[in-house]
Amino acid sequence: MMRDLDMRVAQPIVLNEDVRRKLEQQARGRSTAVRVVMRSKIVLLASDGLQNKQIAATLKVAPRMVTLWRGRFLELGIEGLLKDAPRPGRTPSISSEVTASLIAKTTQSTPANATQWSTRTMAKEMSISKASVSRIWRANGLKPHRLESFKVSNDPHFADKLEAIVGLYLNPPNTLWCYLWMRRVRYRHWIVRSPGCR
């Protein structure tokens, strides 16, 4: 009896008709993702006045999960149930300084006894793995082994500029406009493309 009095009471959820109808549709939807169905059921049971432990027992889930989705709904509404929160991911094992140094060495110098860097020689020089060198080169579009298309840049800020350009290419902003200038006299005019021009 004393235990029931000490139990924490979760925040109540009050739903209007539109939100309740949307949640019921999501909870019954055959094409709705299973996790969204479960989250919708949690919120619907919470709006009926059940506590987190009761909901967890009814739906056979962990009480922590019920607490999480009740809080997310109170904070963000239905939109909070549709997407998972972003996760931080693994911290990079190679610092940005090492990456910048590797790019600078690749683009502005050559090894002592060779004409260009290989993944093995660069890995030995930088004290990192061959796979890491390969991954950094691939991410930045560097191919020092291809003599016909690779040129060494003398620009000391090349690594910063390269990261900015590659970043724009991989994640273009929504409001990006591309202007192309045709070199032929017959076609000398501006061509404007829509956002995200690829």
N, C-alpha and C positions, 0 to 999 in steps of 0.2 A: 504494500500500500504506500509506504513511504517513497519507494522507488518511482512510482507513477507521478508523485508530486514534484520530484526532483528533475523529471524529464524536461529537456528543453523543448520549447514549442516553436515550430517553424513558422515563418511569416506566412500569413494567409494569402491566397491567390484569388482574386475576384476577376471573373471574365465577363465581358459583354457578349451579346448574342453573336456578333460577327466573328469574334475571336474564337468563341466556343465552337461555332460551326466549322471554321477552318481547321481547328485542332481535331475535331471529330472526323473530318474528311481525311486528314493526315493519318489518324490512328487506324482508320479502316481501309485506307488506300492500298490496293494490291500492287500498284507500280511504285509506291513510295518506298524509299530505303528503309530497311529494318530498324536502323538506329533512330531515324526520324519518327517512325511509328512508336517506338519505345519511349522516346522523349515526350511525344504528344500524350501518350497514355499517362505518363508520370504527372504532367501538368494538369490533365483532366481530373485525375484522382486527387491531386492536391487542391484543386478548386472545389471539390466535393467535401473538403474539410478533413481529409485523412492526413495523418502525420507521416513523416519520412519513413519511420520503421514499419508502419502499417503498409505503406505503398511498396516498400522493398519486399516485404513478405508476400504481398499479393502478386507482384510481378516477378518475383524470384530474381531480384537484382540486389546489388550491394547498397546499403543505406547511403554510402558516400556518393554513389551515382545519383540517387534521388536528390540529395542535398545540392549536388553540382547543378543539375538541370533545373531544379526549382529556382535556385539563385540566378542562373543564366536567363531564365524566362523573366524573372522580376526585373533584371537589369536591361535586357535587350528585346524582350517581347518574342514574337514568333520567329523573327529573323535569327535570334540567338540559338534557336533549336535546329535550324537548318544546316549550320556550318559548325565545324569544330573550331576551337580557339587555335590560333597559330602557335606552333611549338618552336622553341628556340633552336633545336637541332644541335648537332655536335659542334663543338668549338674546333676551328681549324687547327691542325697540328703544325702547320707551317705558317709563320707570321707573315703579315703583309710586307714587312721590311725585307725578309728573305726572298719573297716573291718579286719585289721590285728590284732587288739586287740581282736576282737570276735573270730577269728580263733585260736589265742594263748590260750584264755581261754577255748575254746572248746577242744583243743587237749592236754592242759597241766594242767588242773585243773578240779575239780569236785565241784558241789554246796554243800553248808553246810549240808543240810538234805536229800540228794539224792545220788544215785550211778552214775547218768549221767545227763547231761544237757537236758532239754526239751526246746522247742521253747519259752514256757511261762516264764520259770525261766531265760533263757538267755536274753529274751527281757526285763524283769524287771531289771536284772543286768546291762544291757548295755543302758537302757532307750531308746530303739527303739521298733518298732512294731514287733509282732510275724511274720508277713509276710516278713519283712526285714531279720529277722534271718533265716527263712526258705529259702529265696532266696539266701542268702550268703552261707548257708550250701550246697544247691543244686549246686550252681555255682562252689564250691570247692570240691564237692564229699564227704562231711562230713555226717556221719550217726551215731551220738553218741548213738542213741536209739537201734542200732543193736549190741548187745554185742558179738555175735559170729564172727563178721567181723571187728569190730572197736577197734583199739588199741590206747591208749594215747601215744603220742610221747614225749620224754624228750628233744628233740632237740629244743633249743631256736630259731633257724632259720628255723623252720619247715614251718611257714606261707610263707616265701619268696620262699622256695623250692617248696612248694605245688603250689603256683601261677605260677612258672616257668614251672613246669611239666604239669599242667592243660592247661596253655597257649599253650605249644607245641602240646598237644594232640588236642586242639580245632582248632588251626591254624598252621598246620604243614608247615614247609618251603618246597619249591619245590625241594630242593636238599637233602632231608632227606633220609638216607639209614638205614635200620634196619638189625642188625645182631643178629641171634638167635643161641643159643648154646643148642644142644639137650643133655640131661643128660644120656640117655641110652647108654650103650657101643656099641650096634649094630648101633646106629644112631649118633655116635659122630662125627659130622662134622658141618661146618658153613653153614648156610642157608642165602643167601643174597636176599633181596626183593627189588623191584623197589621203586622209590620215592613215598612218601606219604603212605607207607605200613600200611594198616589198617587190 
